[in-house]
Amino acid sequence: MNNLAYLGIVERGRFRPLATESDTAGLLRLTTLAINASEPPESGEVRLTEHEGAAILVRGVDRGEWIYSATIVESAGLILTAVVQRVFDVAPGQGQHRFRYPIGPRTG
């Protein structure tokens, strides 16, 4: 199974995706467990308290309210978080932005 990339903001201990490779739910939780694990996803939940208010780039596979096999690739500082919010924030009812990961030079 391929991992997907999700760029978003941590809000109240949950991850709010702003730019993704596919449609996702509004607020997500992260777990290190695989999607087919026998344990509940809560047993591998990634605590996001140290990233509260920051933009993070996550790799994993979303299903329902969880991103499984989640890895936080990068956590942004204040300036980059402000840029991510400004560039990728969407109005209620509007779809998420799309991007491809890894991010490379534009072609064509």
Biotite code that builds the C-alpha atoms (Angstrom):
import biotite.structure as struc

atoms = struc.array([
    struc.Atom([0.000, 0.000, 0.000], chain_id="A", res_id=1, res_name="MET", atom_name="CA", element="C"),
    struc.Atom([1.381, 3.430, -0.939], chain_id="A", res_id=2, res_name="ASN", atom_name="CA", element="C"),
    struc.Atom([1.799, 6.125, 1.659], chain_id="A", res_id=3, res_name="ASN", atom_name="CA", element="C"),
    struc.Atom([0.257, 9.481, 0.831], chain_id="A", res_id=4, res_name="LEU", atom_name="CA", element="C"),
    struc.Atom([1.375, 12.977, 1.845], chain_id="A", res_id=5, res_name="ALA", atom_name="CA", element="C"),
    struc.Atom([-0.696, 15.384, 3.915], chain_id="A", res_id=6, res_name="TYR", atom_name="CA", element="C"),
    struc.Atom([0.196, 19.005, 4.707], chain_id="A", res_id=7, res_name="LEU", atom_name="CA", element="C"),
    struc.Atom([-1.813, 20.679, 7.430], chain_id="A", res_id=8, res_name="GLY", atom_name="CA", element="C"),
    struc.Atom([-2.056, 22.336, 10.828], chain_id="A", res_id=9, res_name="ILE", atom_name="CA", element="C"),
    struc.Atom([-2.331, 20.806, 14.303], chain_id="A", res_id=10, res_name="VAL", atom_name="CA", element="C"),
    struc.Atom([-5.411, 22.183, 16.069], chain_id="A", res_id=11, res_name="GLU", atom_name="CA", element="C"),
    struc.Atom([-6.588, 21.077, 19.531], chain_id="A", res_id=12, res_name="ARG", atom_name="CA", element="C"),
    struc.Atom([-4.509, 17.909, 19.302], chain_id="A", res_id=13, res_name="GLY", atom_name="CA", element="C"),
    struc.Atom([-5.875, 16.893, 15.893], chain_id="A", res_id=14, res_name="ARG", atom_name="CA", element="C"),
    struc.Atom([-4.433, 17.253, 12.404], chain_id="A", res_id=15, res_name="PHE", atom_name="CA", element="C"),
    struc.Atom([-6.346, 19.437, 9.915], chain_id="A", res_id=16, res_name="ARG", atom_name="CA", element="C"),
    struc.Atom([-5.174, 18.634, 6.362], chain_id="A", res_id=17, res_name="PRO", atom_name="CA", element="C"),
    struc.Atom([-4.953, 21.615, 4.001], chain_id="A", res_id=18, res_name="LEU", atom_name="CA", element="C"),
    struc.Atom([-3.177, 20.080, 1.000], chain_id="A", res_id=19, res_name="ALA", atom_name="CA", element="C"),
    struc.Atom([-3.355, 16.364, 0.266], chain_id="A", res_id=20, res_name="THR", atom_name="CA", element="C"),
    struc.Atom([-2.897, 13.815, -2.484], chain_id="A", res_id=21, res_name="GLU", atom_name="CA", element="C"),
    struc.Atom([-6.513, 12.625, -2.027], chain_id="A", res_id=22, res_name="SER", atom_name="CA", element="C"),
    struc.Atom([-9.709, 13.753, -0.271], chain_id="A", res_id=23, res_name="ASP", atom_name="CA", element="C"),
    struc.Atom([-9.660, 13.323, 3.494], chain_id="A", res_id=24, res_name="THR", atom_name="CA", element="C"),
    struc.Atom([-11.844, 13.958, 6.524], chain_id="A", res_id=25, res_name="ALA", atom_name="CA", element="C"),
    struc.Atom([-11.790, 17.334, 8.291], chain_id="A", res_id=26, res_name="GLY", atom_name="CA", element="C"),
    struc.Atom([-9.808, 16.558, 11.468], chain_id="A", res_id=27, res_name="LEU", atom_name="CA", element="C"),
    struc.Atom([-7.643, 13.468, 11.721], chain_id="A", res_id=28, res_name="LEU", atom_name="CA", element="C"),
    struc.Atom([-5.760, 11.532, 14.360], chain_id="A", res_id=29, res_name="ARG", atom_name="CA", element="C"),
    struc.Atom([-2.405, 9.882, 13.644], chain_id="A", res_id=30, res_name="LEU", atom_name="CA", element="C"),
    struc.Atom([-1.373, 6.346, 14.539], chain_id="A", res_id=31, res_name="THR", atom_name="CA", element="C"),
    struc.Atom([1.850, 4.463, 13.931], chain_id="A", res_id=32, res_name="THR", atom_name="CA", element="C"),
    struc.Atom([-0.087, 1.214, 13.496], chain_id="A", res_id=33, res_name="LEU", atom_name="CA", element="C"),
    struc.Atom([-0.678, -0.284, 10.064], chain_id="A", res_id=34, res_name="ALA", atom_name="CA", element="C"),
    struc.Atom([-4.190, -0.108, 8.666], chain_id="A", res_id=35, res_name="ILE", atom_name="CA", element="C"),
    struc.Atom([-4.584, -3.890, 9.050], chain_id="A", res_id=36, res_name="ASN", atom_name="CA", element="C"),
    struc.Atom([-3.218, -4.114, 12.630], chain_id="A", res_id=37, res_name="ALA", atom_name="CA", element="C"),
    struc.Atom([-5.179, -6.225, 15.109], chain_id="A", res_id=38, res_name="SER", atom_name="CA", element="C"),
    struc.Atom([-4.860, -3.588, 17.855], chain_id="A", res_id=39, res_name="GLU", atom_name="CA", element="C"),
    struc.Atom([-7.077, -0.497, 17.926], chain_id="A", res_id=40, res_name="PRO", atom_name="CA", element="C"),
    struc.Atom([-5.505, 2.616, 16.342], chain_id="A", res_id=41, res_name="PRO", atom_name="CA", element="C"),
    struc.Atom([-5.546, 4.406, 19.719], chain_id="A", res_id=42, res_name="GLU", atom_name="CA", element="C"),
    struc.Atom([-2.790, 2.085, 20.978], chain_id="A", res_id=43, res_name="SER", atom_name="CA", element="C"),
    struc.Atom([-0.330, 3.637, 18.505], chain_id="A", res_id=44, res_name="GLY", atom_name="CA", element="C"),
    struc.Atom([-1.685, 7.185, 18.555], chain_id="A", res_id=45, res_name="GLU", atom_name="CA", element="C"),
    struc.Atom([0.876, 9.916, 17.879], chain_id="A", res_id=46, res_name="VAL", atom_name="CA", element="C"),
    struc.Atom([0.557, 12.695, 20.452], chain_id="A", res_id=47, res_name="ARG", atom_name="CA", element="C"),
    struc.Atom([0.571, 16.028, 18.636], chain_id="A", res_id=48, res_name="LEU", atom_name="CA", element="C"),
    struc.Atom([0.877, 18.354, 21.653], chain_id="A", res_id=49, res_name="THR", atom_name="CA", element="C"),
    struc.Atom([4.443, 19.424, 20.784], chain_id="A", res_id=50, res_name="GLU", atom_name="CA", element="C"),
    struc.Atom([3.227, 20.415, 17.290], chain_id="A", res_id=51, res_name="HIS", atom_name="CA", element="C"),
    struc.Atom([0.138, 22.366, 18.441], chain_id="A", res_id=52, res_name="GLU", atom_name="CA", element="C"),
    struc.Atom([-0.474, 25.310, 16.122], chain_id="A", res_id=53, res_name="GLY", atom_name="CA", element="C"),
    struc.Atom([2.272, 24.256, 13.694], chain_id="A", res_id=54, res_name="ALA", atom_name="CA", element="C"),
    struc.Atom([2.148, 23.141, 10.088], chain_id="A", res_id=55, res_name="ALA", atom_name="CA", element="C"),
    struc.Atom([3.317, 19.539, 9.698], chain_id="A", res_id=56, res_name="ILE", atom_name="CA", element="C"),
    struc.Atom([3.933, 17.256, 6.737], chain_id="A", res_id=57, res_name="LEU", atom_name="CA", element="C"),
    struc.Atom([2.684, 13.723, 7.380], chain_id="A", res_id=58, res_name="VAL", atom_name="CA", element="C"),
    struc.Atom([3.054, 10.498, 5.404], chain_id="A", res_id=59, res_name="ARG", atom_name="CA", element="C"),
    struc.Atom([0.624, 7.606, 5.876], chain_id="A", res_id=60, res_name="GLY", atom_name="CA", element="C"),
    struc.Atom([-2.714, 6.207, 4.735], chain_id="A", res_id=61, res_name="VAL", atom_name="CA", element="C"),
    struc.Atom([-5.999, 7.768, 5.820], chain_id="A", res_id=62, res_name="ASP", atom_name="CA", element="C"),
    struc.Atom([-9.118, 5.812, 6.622], chain_id="A", res_id=63, res_name="ARG", atom_name="CA", element="C"),
    struc.Atom([-12.022, 7.406, 8.462], chain_id="A", res_id=64, res_name="GLY", atom_name="CA", element="C"),
    struc.Atom([-10.713, 9.709, 11.196], chain_id="A", res_id=65, res_name="GLU", atom_name="CA", element="C"),
    struc.Atom([-7.193, 8.178, 11.240], chain_id="A", res_id=66, res_name="TRP", atom_name="CA", element="C"),
    struc.Atom([-3.949, 8.340, 9.289], chain_id="A", res_id=67, res_name="ILE", atom_name="CA", element="C"),
    struc.Atom([-2.368, 4.896, 9.686], chain_id="A", res_id=68, res_name="TYR", atom_name="CA", element="C"),
    struc.Atom([1.378, 4.158, 9.502], chain_id="A", res_id=69, res_name="SER", atom_name="CA", element="C"),
    struc.Atom([1.774, 7.878, 10.203], chain_id="A", res_id=70, res_name="ALA", atom_name="CA", element="C"),
    struc.Atom([5.179, 9.524, 10.112], chain_id="A", res_id=71, res_name="THR", atom_name="CA", element="C"),
    struc.Atom([5.712, 13.224, 10.717], chain_id="A", res_id=72, res_name="ILE", atom_name="CA", element="C"),
    struc.Atom([8.206, 14.191, 8.022], chain_id="A", res_id=73, res_name="VAL", atom_name="CA", element="C"),
    struc.Atom([8.630, 17.813, 9.101], chain_id="A", res_id=74, res_name="GLU", atom_name="CA", element="C"),
    struc.Atom([7.245, 20.343, 11.564], chain_id="A", res_id=75, res_name="SER", atom_name="CA", element="C"),
    struc.Atom([7.333, 24.009, 10.525], chain_id="A", res_id=76, res_name="ALA", atom_name="CA", element="C"),
    struc.Atom([8.308, 27.025, 12.584], chain_id="A", res_id=77, res_name="GLY", atom_name="CA", element="C"),
    struc.Atom([6.174, 30.134, 13.080], chain_id="A", res_id=78, res_name="LEU", atom_name="CA", element="C"),
    struc.Atom([6.965, 31.836, 9.768], chain_id="A", res_id=79, res_name="ILE", atom_name="CA", element="C"),
    struc.Atom([6.451, 28.804, 7.541], chain_id="A", res_id=80, res_name="LEU", atom_name="CA", element="C"),
    struc.Atom([3.288, 27.852, 9.447], chain_id="A", res_id=81, res_name="THR", atom_name="CA", element="C"),
    struc.Atom([1.865, 31.318, 8.712], chain_id="A", res_id=82, res_name="ALA", atom_name="CA", element="C"),
    struc.Atom([2.717, 30.881, 5.016], chain_id="A", res_id=83, res_name="VAL", atom_name="CA", element="C"),
    struc.Atom([1.073, 27.427, 4.882], chain_id="A", res_id=84, res_name="VAL", atom_name="CA", element="C"),
    struc.Atom([-2.084, 28.790, 6.527], chain_id="A", res_id=85, res_name="GLN", atom_name="CA", element="C"),
    struc.Atom([-2.255, 31.741, 4.122], chain_id="A", res_id=86, res_name="ARG", atom_name="CA", element="C"),
    struc.Atom([-1.545, 29.751, 0.951], chain_id="A", res_id=87, res_name="VAL", atom_name="CA", element="C"),
    struc.Atom([-3.484, 26.543, 1.622], chain_id="A", res_id=88, res_name="PHE", atom_name="CA", element="C"),
    struc.Atom([-6.385, 27.502, 3.906], chain_id="A", res_id=89, res_name="ASP", atom_name="CA", element="C"),
    struc.Atom([-9.782, 26.813, 2.339], chain_id="A", res_id=90, res_name="VAL", atom_name="CA", element="C"),
    struc.Atom([-13.238, 28.268, 2.866], chain_id="A", res_id=91, res_name="ALA", atom_name="CA", element="C"),
    struc.Atom([-15.913, 26.043, 4.435], chain_id="A", res_id=92, res_name="PRO", atom_name="CA", element="C"),
    struc.Atom([-17.301, 23.665, 1.833], chain_id="A", res_id=93, res_name="GLY", atom_name="CA", element="C"),
    struc.Atom([-14.339, 24.143, -0.506], chain_id="A", res_id=94, res_name="GLN", atom_name="CA", element="C"),
    struc.Atom([-12.185, 21.104, -1.367], chain_id="A", res_id=95, res_name="GLY", atom_name="CA", element="C"),
    struc.Atom([-8.652, 20.640, -0.137], chain_id="A", res_id=96, res_name="GLN", atom_name="CA", element="C"),
    struc.Atom([-5.693, 21.694, -2.238], chain_id="A", res_id=97, res_name="HIS", atom_name="CA", element="C"),
    struc.Atom([-3.830, 18.943, -4.116], chain_id="A", res_id=98, res_name="ARG", atom_name="CA", element="C"),
    struc.Atom([-0.128, 18.344, -4.295], chain_id="A", res_id=99, res_name="PHE", atom_name="CA", element="C"),
    struc.Atom([2.283, 15.579, -5.165], chain_id="A", res_id=100, res_name="ARG", atom_name="CA", element="C"),
    struc.Atom([5.018, 14.323, -2.901], chain_id="A", res_id=101, res_name="TYR", atom_name="CA", element="C"),
    struc.Atom([7.929, 14.331, -3.141], chain_id="A", res_id=102, res_name="PRO", atom_name="CA", element="C"),
    struc.Atom([7.777, 17.918, -4.240], chain_id="A", res_id=103, res_name="ILE", atom_name="CA", element="C"),
    struc.Atom([10.074, 18.517, -7.178], chain_id="A", res_id=104, res_name="GLY", atom_name="CA", element="C"),
    struc.Atom([10.732, 21.105, -9.857], chain_id="A", res_id=105, res_name="PRO", atom_name="CA", element="C"),
    struc.Atom([7.823, 22.088, -12.079], chain_id="A", res_id=106, res_name="ARG", atom_name="CA", element="C"),
    struc.Atom([7.880, 20.713, -15.606], chain_id="A", res_id=107, res_name="THR", atom_name="CA", element="C"),
    struc.Atom([6.179, 22.003, -18.709], chain_id="A", res_id=108, res_name="GLY", atom_name="CA", element="C"),
])
